[in-house]
């Protein structure tokens, strides 16, 4: 191992992240060094010179796949690597994400086995991780590092000559700034990668106004590789250079892929009170009315000139202030205060921003120099009193907005220096009458202190990084907050229509930004849901009835995301009991929705292999993978249940969606079966082996607002007549009938192995028990289908030995991403559509999109006979 110490290889992109005024960097790093986990930046610097030991780890695939649905971004980052060394290595996967993003899943695929992370309370996850590592098991830990949630890291012990696939998923609500949303992917692979992709799909029901994609590394040769398809409401952007196209020169290892890949877009906006979208009982309201007149502002700049600001920081501050002063409108009023231990004002009251006054102020700014220590308390209070006095004396426009912008780089160490006392003094003095914005310059500022103080006073804080672009960071922040359009915005909804509402009062709306409110509907009737004023509620299920591939119930996850973010903010300030209550609620929701927040971590553990000598679990010698304690049952070594994650074949999952995988054709077919809740279908029937599988469907708790009745499988009956065994699997438990009845509970994945025959895998999809519509449901997958006889039949069984078909006449469909075609199968000529279905074999929680040819009308023409021919009278019946 000593030869591997200090070796780090930057795997890929950084992150797909939303642009902040200071770039949120990201890095994915491979390391063979057990003792250098924290040195991320140093590691990145060390990559400038390639080490000969880098060959010990080969990174051969990197993908960033983002789906944005109504501003809510779901990003999956996948990287595949091979440990080519002769001994195990601890590989570090390190990512810096946007501070507003929540990791929702981290999975590893090691030696063909899939291990899915589980979100736990932070200390519990850490203990489980340390226990796994100390016992020699492969383990990964995802955690938020620091109060700003900027770093996430995973270290994994990988055996010699083994492959590992990292799959990291995170979600984020894109924030609108300067009239656009931005998705940024920082790509720094350092070496060419065999399989490299950046893919983004955007779905915006309001309509897409524009989409732009660019990168600072795009040469004339690479530019045509950026593919962009934009329709009215959807956009697809991809960048997939080959390994040769990535090289700086033919045959060399240097790559020209090094920089930021940025997508910018905005949506169409009608002159209403916003756009409301509803999915399965949850709504989200986007509010950004166009063409509002600008509101004059009164701004006091409070500038730290203490000794720590000397040198480049003070020079950059002066440069930024000079540019900002030039941007003031003549109807604005402004003041300048500089402070160390003493407080000096340019003038004793605010001054109108005429050209003459601005020129005079610029002379004052040029004379600011660093000295002394830091008295933040008195400096901010001076600015507050200045605004209050001018207001009382009616020197300012009645319809104008008051704000203070504080810039400091250090800790308060003069006058009142206790942060909590300063916060109390400032909050009391402001009294909700103005906004305070805080800029923390550099690494040594008490950012938490500034963050709380600004949010207690209707403002926000931003960290300014010490870098060559600090001037631009300062200017960018000012531009963001310098154009208020509305103040004290209240979005009100009928009390009898909504509950669990996120924050609906906002101190201000700035030009180019957007207000977002989410909540849950009490009444499913859209007619009862109106915003005071004029708004446009739209039911997503009606708008996109076939777009199942849009990830999940995004409005519910967006609501949970916003609620957790706001609870975390409440946990930073207020009375102790209020903070404790907000923290507890944020923790509960983080665990419920599997979000990695400052309160939680995600841990993935690869269990040890059972030796099997005294255990009934030895069948097929599987790894035992369990997200939580689960009972494992064995009957006579012939009928065995165990937990596993394995490659699967024909399947039924979802609403109910049938997926027929055809490896020999490298293709899949899919169809839906719709019928009344309670219907029992025959899925598999093999008279020769005596194997029977039936499934019963259940409806949702309520009929959705569009009247559609969705059904899911919730119960399966499995019979092996030769062994005299019956097995009933439901969303609640498992009943085994053989001489005596036994009751078993299972958690996520159940494999049923029949002696010398087929295996069935049943996946349990858990749904929040208080969800207004959805219920828990089951997915059913088949392994080793070739072991069944040629007489096998049923909705799934008829496809176990393959099917012949031909697809021709590919043509545009109703949706550009879903072309139509003609299929010739079983003597029928069918119109089919290229689409996607969810396959949950690798990711039980989120699933993955499987491209397939969709056969309409309950599979008519593909299945033998009619769907009703497969209805049976009981869970263990054949007719």
N, C-alpha and C positions, 0 to 999 in steps of 0.2 A: 504493500500500500504506500510505502514511502515515496515511490516514484510518482505517485499521483498527487501528492500534496501541492496545493496552490493552483491546480489546473482548473480553469473555469472557461466554459464555452458559452457565448451568448447564442441561445437557440434561435430566437426569432424576434418577433415584431416589437415588442413593448406592449402596447395595449391598443385596443379599439376604444377610444375614449372621447368624451366630449371636451371641446376646447374650453379652457378657462383662461383668464387673462394672463396667467403664468402657466406654461404648458405642464400638464400632468404627464410625467414620463412614465414609461413602463419598460420592464426588461424581463426576459425569461432566460435564466442562467443555468447551465449545467456545471456542477462542481464535483471534484473528487476529493475535496478537502473537508474533513470532518470538523475542523476547528475554525473555519473562516466564513461562517454563514452570514455574518453581519456585514461583511465588507463588499456590499453590492456595487457601490460606485467605484471602489478600487478595482473590483473584478472587471467591471466594464472597461476601465482604463487599461487594464493589463491585456485586454484583447487586441490592442493595437498591434502587438507583436505576437504572431502565432507561435504557440508552443508545440513541440513535436509530440507531446503527450495528448494533444487534442484528439489524435487518432483513436484513443482509447474509447471515446464516445462518438458514435456516428448519429447525427440527426438527419433523418431522411424524409421527414414530412412535417409540414407546418401549414395550418389553416386557421383563418379567422372568419367566422361565419356569423354575420349580424342580421337580425330581423328587427325592424322598427315598425311597430304598429301604433299609430296615433301617438307618436313621440316616445313611446315606451320601448326602449331598446333591450333586446335579448341577444347576448353575444356568447358564442361558443368558441373557445380557443383550444385547438388540438395540436399536440406535438408528439411525434414518435421518434424514439431514440433507441440505440442498441449499445449496451455495455460490451465492448469488444475485449475488455481486459480479462485476465485469468483469475481475477479475484473480485469480490463484490465491491461496489462503490456506493457511497451516499451521494445521490444526485440531488442538486438543489434546483427547484423550480421557483423562480422569484418574479413577481409581477408588481409593478406600481400602477394602481388603478385610479380613476377619478375619485375624489373623496366622497362623491355622492353615490357611487356604485355599491351594490350589495352582491357579493358572491352568493349564488344559489345552489351550485353543485360543483363538486370536484370528484372526478372518477379516475381510476387507474386501470389500465389493462396490462396485466403482467402474465406472460406465458399463456396467453389465451384466456385467462380468467379476468372477469370484470369485477372491480371492487368499487362500490359507490359510497361516497362520503355521507356522514350523518352530522347534522348541525346539533351541537350540544352547548350547554352553558360553558363558558370559556375554561374554567378550572377543571371541570369534569373531562372535557376534551383533552386538555393538556395531560392529565393523569393517565388517560387511556393511551395516548400517544407514547408517553414515556415508558409505560409498561410494555407496549408492543416493541419499542426499540430495544429495551433492556433484555427482552427475551429473544432477540434476534429476528423478529418478524419485520417484514416490509410494512412501513407505515408512512402516511402523509398527514401533515397538519396544515390547515389553512387558517390563518388568523389575521385580524386587523392589527396593524402595528402603528401605535401613536394615535393621538386624539383626532387627527385629521383623516384617518382611514386611507392613507396613501399607499401603504405597502402591504403586500400579501406574499407569503412564502410557504413553500412546501419542501421538505427534505425527505427523500425516499431511498432506502437501502435496496439496491438492485443486485441480484446475483450475477456472477460471471457469465458472459455470453448470453445474457437475457435481454429481451426487448421490453420496453415500457412505453405506454401511451398515456399521456396526460390529457385530460379533458376538463377544462375549467369553464364554467358558465357563470355569467353575472348579468344583472339587470340594472337599468338606470333610466330615469325619466330625463330625457333631453331637455335642457333649458334653452329658451329662445333668448338670444342676445343679438343686438344690432340687426334685428329683422331676419334672423336665420337660425337654423339649428346646424350644429357641426358635429360630425363623427370623425374622430381622428384615430388613425392606426399608425403607430410608430414602428417602422420596420428597420431592424438592424441585425440581420442574420449573420453578418460578418463573412460567412462562406456561402457559396451557392448550395441550394437545397433541391433535392430531386423532385419533390412534390410540394409546390408552394402556391397557396391560393388566398386571396382576400375577396370575400363575397358579401355583399350587402343587399338586402331586399327591404324596400320601404313601402308601407301601406298607409295611405292617408285618405280617409273618406271625404274630407273637405276638398280634396283635389290638390295636386301638387303644382305650385306656382313655378318653381324652377329647381333644377338639380345640377350641381357642378361637382366634378371630381378632378382632383389634380394632386400631384406630388412633386416635391422639390428635387427628386432624383430622376424624374422622367426625361430621358433623352429622346431624340427623334426616333430612335429604334423602339423604345419602350412605349412611347405615347399611344401608338395604335393598339396596344394590348389592353388598354383600359376600355372595357366594353360597358356601354351605358344604354339601357332601354327604358324609356319613360312613356307611360300612358297617362290617362287622365288622373288616376288615383294611385298608381303604382310605379315603382322604379326598381330596376335591377342594375347593380354596378358590380363588376368583377375585374380582377387583375390576377392573371395566372401565367407568369413568365416561365418558360422552360428553364432547365438548369443551364443550358448554353446561353440563353438570352440574358440570364442574370450575370454572367461573367463580364468583368471589365475588359478582358482580352481573351482571345481564343485559347483554350487549354489552361488558363491560369486559375488560381483559387480565389482571387479577389472578386468581390461582388459589387455591382453598381447599385444594388438595392440597399439604400442607406438614407433614411429620412422619414418624412411624414406623408402618409397617404390620407388626404382630407376630402370628406364629402360634405358639401353644404347644400341645404335645401330650405324651402319655406312652403307654406300651404296657402291656398286661396282663402280669403276672408270676406264674409258678407257683412253688411252694415247692420248687424244685430247684436244682441248681448252675448254672442258667442256660439260655440258649437257644443252640443251635448251628445255623447254616445253612450249607449246602454247595451250591456251584455249580461245576460243571466242574472238580472236583479241588481247589478252594480252600475253606477253611472260615473262618467267623468265629464267635467265641464271645462272647456278651454275658452278663456276670455282674453281677447286682444283686439278690441275694436279698431278699425283702421281710420286714418284721417282725423284723429283728434288734434285740436290745437295745442300748441306748446304752452306750458304754464311757466311764468317767470319764477326764478329761484333766488333765494338769499343764502349765500354760502360763506361760511367762515372757515378759512384754512388755518389749522393749528399745527405748526411745524416744529419738530424736535431739532434743536441745534446743539445738543449736548456733545461732549467730546467724542463719544463713540460714533457720531455721525461724520466725523472728519474724513477727508480724502474723497474717494470715488463716490461714496454714498451721498455726501452733501452736493457734490458736483452734479450727480444724476437727479437729485431732488430739485435743484435749481433749474436744470434743463426742463424737467417735467412741468414745474410751476410756470415757467415762462410760456411754454406751449399752451397750457391750460388757460392762462390769463387771456391769450389771444382768441380763445374759443368762446369767451363770455359774450352773451348777447347784451345789447345796450339797455334792455329793460331789467336785466339782472342787477342785484346788489351783492357786494362782496367785501370781505375784510381779511387781513393777514395778521396772524399772531405767531411770533416765534418765542421759543422757551428753552431754557435749561433750568437752573435753579431760580432764575429771574424770568419775568414775563414781560415781553415788549410787543406793543401793537403798532402797526403802521399808522392807523388812525383810531380814534376812540369810538367810532361808530362805523356802520357799514356805508359803503360808497357806491354810487351808481356806476355801472361799467361803461362809462363813456371812453372814447379813445384817449382823451387826455388823462383820465384817472388810471386807465390800464397802463399807459406808458410810465406814469409816475410809480405805480406799483412795481413794475418790472425793474426799475432802478433799485427799489427797496429789496427785491428778491436777490438781485445780483450781489448785494452787500451782506447777505446772511452767511455767517461763518460759525463753525463748530467750536464749542467750549463748554465747560462746566458739567453739571450733573442734571438729573431728569426730575422735573416737578410736573407730572402729568395732571394731577388733581387741579391745581390752581390754573393751569393753562386752559383746560377744557371748560372750567367754570367761568373763566373770563369770556370765552366765546359764547357760552350760554347767556350770560348776563347781557352781553352786547346785543344779541338777537332779541331778548326779552324787552330790553329798554327801547330799542328802535321800534318794536311792535307797539309798546305802550304809547310811544310818542307819535305813532302813525307815520313814521318815515318810510315805511315799506308798503308795497302794493297789498291791498286786502286779499286779493286772489293770487297769492304767491305761496311758495313752499320754502320752509326754513330747514337748513341742514348745516351740520358741522362735519368737516373732514379732518381727522386727526392722523398724522403721520409720525411714528416713533420707531426706534430700533432697539429699545432696551427696557429694562425694568425700572419702575418708579423708585427713586432712591433719594428724593428730596421732598420736604414738606410731608403731606399725608402720603405714606408709601405702601400701606397695606392694601392690596388689590380689592378686597371685599369692601373696605371703607370708601375707596375711590368710586367703586361701582354704586354704592349706596348714595354717596353725595351727588354724583352725576344724575342718577335716576330721579332723585328728589328734586334737583334743580330743574331738570328738563320737564318733568311732569307730563310727559306725553305730548308736548307742544312742538317738538321738532325731531329730526332724525340725526343720529350720530353714526358716521361711517368711520371705521378704523382701518388703517393700513399698518401692518407690522413688517418692518424692513429688516431682513436678514434672519440668521439662524438663532440668535440669542434673545429674541423678543419673546415676552410671555404672551403667546398667541391666544391661549385659552382665556386669559384675562380680557383681552381686547374683543374676542369673539362674543363672550357673554355680555360685556358692557354695550356693545353695539346692538345686539339683538334685544336687550332690555329697553332700548331706546329707538325702536323702529328702523334700525339700520342693519348693516352687515359688515363683516370684517373680511379682509383679504391679506394673505401673506405675499409680500414682495420679495422675490429671491434676489440675492446678491449675484448679479450677472451683468453681462454687457447690455442686455435689453431691459434693465430695470427702469430706465426712463420710459420705454414703451409700455411696460407693465403699469406704471403709475398713470400714464395718459389713458390707457385702455380702461382702467377702473373708473376714472373720472368720466369718460365718455359713456360708460355703462349707466351711471347714476345721475348724470347731469341734465337729463331731459325728462323730468317728471311730467306725466300727462294727466294723471288722476291722483287724488289723495283720499285716504280713509275710504277705501273701496269695500263695500259690503255686498256680497252675493247671497241673496236670501231665497230659501226654498220653503214650500209649505211644510209645516211641522207634521202634518198627517201623511206626508208622502215620502219622507226620507228619515233615515237615522244613521248613526255611525259616520257623521260628516267630518271630513277633514277641515282644516282651518279655512274659514270663509270670509275673514276680515283681513284686509291688507292695507298697510300704511300708505303705499303708493304703487302706481303702475308707471314704469319708465318706458320711454319710446323704444320700440323694437323688442320689448320683452313680452311676457305672457303670464297670466294668472291661471292656475290649475286647481280645481276643487273636485274631490271625488267622494262618493258615499254609496249607501245601500238604499234601495227603494223598499218602502213598506208595501206599496201597492204596485202590482205589475202593470196596471193600465197607464199607458203613457199620457193619456188625457189628463190624469190627475197630477202630472209632474210638470210644473211650469216654474220658471224663474221670474222673479218680479221684474217686469219689463218685457222684452221680446227675445226669445231664444229659439233654437231649432233642435229639439230632441230627436235623435235618430236611433232606431233599433239595429244594432250591428247584424243580428241574425237575419233580418230582412234584407239588409243591404248586401251582405256577403253570405248567402245561405250555403254555398258550396266550399267556402274557403276554410276548410278544416285545418289546413296547414299553417294558418296564422296561429301563433303560439297561444294555446290555452285560453282561459278567460282573462284576457289581459287587463280588463277594467278592474277585476277583483285584485289582481296582483299589484296594479298601479295604486289602487286604494290602500292596500296593505303597505306598500312602499312609502307612500306619502305619510300615512299614519305613523309608521315607525320613525321616519325622519323627524316628524314634528314632536313625537314623544321624547326622542333623544334630545331635542333642543330644550324641551321643558325640563328634562332631568338635570340640566346644567344650572338652572336658576330657580328662584322661588323658595318657599318654605321647605324645611327638611322633609315633612311628610308628603308634600306635593312632588318633590323630586324623587322620593322613594317610590311613590305610586306610579309616576311616569316611567321610571326605570323598570319596575316589575311588569308593567303592561308592555313595554317595548321588548323585554326579554320573552314574554309569553308569545307575542306575535312573531318575533324573530324565529322562535322554535317552530311555531305552527306553520309558517310559510317558508321555512328553510332558508332564511337570509343570514349571511355572515355579517354581523354588525359589531360594534365595539363591545357588545355584551356576550357574543357567541363565537365559537370556533367550529370548524368542520374537521372531522377526523375520519380517515380511511384506514382500515386495518386489514391486512391479509392474514387470515387465521392460519394456524399451524395445521399440517396434514395429520389426520388421524392415522395411527398405526394399524388400527383395525383388528388386532389379534383377539381382543376380548369384546369387541364392539359390534353390534349388528349393523353399523353404518358402513361396513367395508365394501358394500356392493358398488362395483365400478370404481372403487377407491376415489370418490370425489373429494374435492376440497369442500369444507363446510363453511358457507358464507351466511352470516346472520346479522341483520341490522339491529336485532334485539332478541332476547331469549326466545327460542322456539322449540317446541317438542318435536322429536324425530321418531318415527314409528316404523317398526319392522314386523312383517308377518311371514314367518316360515321361510325366510330368505327368498321369497318369491315375489312378494308385493311390497315394495320398499319406497318410502317417502324420504326425500332429502332435499336440502337447499342447495341450489347451484345456479350458475349463469352460464349457459351453453349456447352455441349456434343453433338456430331453430329453423323450421320449415313452414308448411302451411299453417295458417293461424287465423284466429278471430279475436278482435280486440276493439273496444270502443262502442260504436253506436248502432248495431254491431258491424264492424268493418272486417271483411274477409280478405286476407292477403294470401295469394298463391305464389310462392317463390318458385322459380324454375331455373335453378343454377345452370342446367345444361344449355339454356337459352340466354343466360345472363339477363333475365327479365323477370317481371312480376305482373300478375293480374290481380285486380281487386274489384270487389262489389259489396254493396250493402244489402242487408235484409231488414225490411221494415214490417212489423206486425204488432198486434196488440200486446200490451204488457201481460205477463203470465204465460205466454205461448212457450211451448217446449219444442225444440228442434232436435232432430237427429243429426249429429255431426259426423260420427264414425260408426260404421257397423260392418264387422268382418265375421260372417257366419262360420268360416273355417276355423278361426282361432277362438271364437266365442267372445270377442272384445266388442263392447258397445260403449259409446259416449253420447250422452244427450245434454243439452243446455237449455236453461230456462231464462227468459228475459224479464226484466223489471223496468217500469217506467220511472221518469223523474218524479220528484216530490210534487211538482206543480207543472201545469202546462205553461210553456213559455209564452211571452206576449204575442208572438206571431202565430200561435195556435199549433205549432209543430209538436208532435209527440215523439220524444227521443226514448229509445230503449237500449238497455245494456244487458249483457249476461251477468247474472248474479249467483247462479247455482249450476253446478255440473254433476251429473251422475255417471260414474265409470263402473262398468261391469266386466269381470273376467269369469265367464261361466265355468271354464275348466278348473280354475282354482277355487270356485265357489265364493268369490269375493265381490262385494259391492262397496263402492266408495262414493260418498256425497261430499262435495266441496262447495261451500258457500262463502260469502263475504265475511261471515261471522266465525265459522269453524269448519272442522272436518269430521265426518262420521264414518267409521270403518265398521262394516258388518261381516263378521266371519265367526260363527258360533256365538260370540258375544259382541255386543255393540261397544265401541270405544269412541270417545270424543276428544278431538285434538284441536288446538288453536295454531294458526300460522300467521306470519307477518307480511312478507312481501312476495316470496317466490317459492313454489312447491313443485318438485319433480316427482312424477309417479312412474316408477320403473316396473314393467311387467316382465316376468322371467322369460328370457330368450325371445323377447319381443320388443315392441315399440315403447318409447318413453313419451310422456306428455308433461309439459310444463305449464303451470297455472300461475299467473301473476295477479296479485291483489293490488288494485289501485285505490288508495285511500283518499277520501274527500273530507274536507272540513265538515264535521257533523252538523254544524249550524248553517251550512250552505242552503240558501232558499230553494235551489233546484236540484242539485246533483246528489247522487248517492254513491257509495262505494260500489265498484264493479270489478269483474274478473276478465282477464285475457287468457286465451288458450292457444298453446303452441305445440307442434308435433316434432319429435326427433325420431330418427331411424325409421322413417315411414316405409322404407323398402322391405322391412321385416314382416309387414302385413301381407296377406294373400292377395292374389289378383282379383278376388271377388269383393274386396273392400269397397264400401260405398258410403253415402252420406254427404252432407253439404261440403265437408272437407275431404272425406275419405275418397270420393270419386277422383280427386286430383293427385292422390298419393303416388300414382305410377305415371305421372306426366300427362300432358295434353298437347295435341298438335294444333297449331293455328298459324295464320299468316296475317300480317298487318301491312296494308298498302294505302296509297292515296292520302298521304299526310297533308293536312290543310289547316288554315287558321281556324281556331275555335271562338267561342263567345268571349273567352278571356285570353289575351295574347300569350300568357305563360302556359296555357293549357290547350295545345293543338288537338284537333280532332283527326280521326283516321278511320279507315274501314278495316274491320277484322273478319276473316273467314275462319269459322270454327264450328265443328260438329254439323256441317252442312248449312250453317246460317251465315248471313251477311249482316254484320252488326256495325252500328256507328259507336265508336269508342272514343274516349277522351284521355289524353295523357295528363296524369295528375299525381298526387302524393297521398299516402296513408301513413299513419303513425305506427312505427315498429318499436316496441318497448323491450326488445330482447337485451339490449346493452344498457339502456338507461330506463329503469323501471319507472322513474318519476316523470321525466320529460318526454321520453321517446325520441325517435329520430325519423326524419322524412324518408320514405321509401318510394322512389318513382315507380309508377305502375300504369298499366292500361286499365281504365275504369270502365266496367260494363254496367250500363244503366238498367233501370227497371228491375231491381231485385235479381240481377244476374241473369235475366232472361236470355236464352240462347247459349249461355256458357254452361250453366248448370243443367243437368238432365231433368226434364220436366219443368214443373212450376215450384216456386218456393214453398207453396202450401203442401206439396207432396211430402215434405220432410217434417211436418208437424206430427208429434206423437202425443199419446194421452197421459204419459207419466214419465218421471225422471229415469226409471229403469225399464221402460216399455219399448217395444219395437214397432208398435202400431198405435 
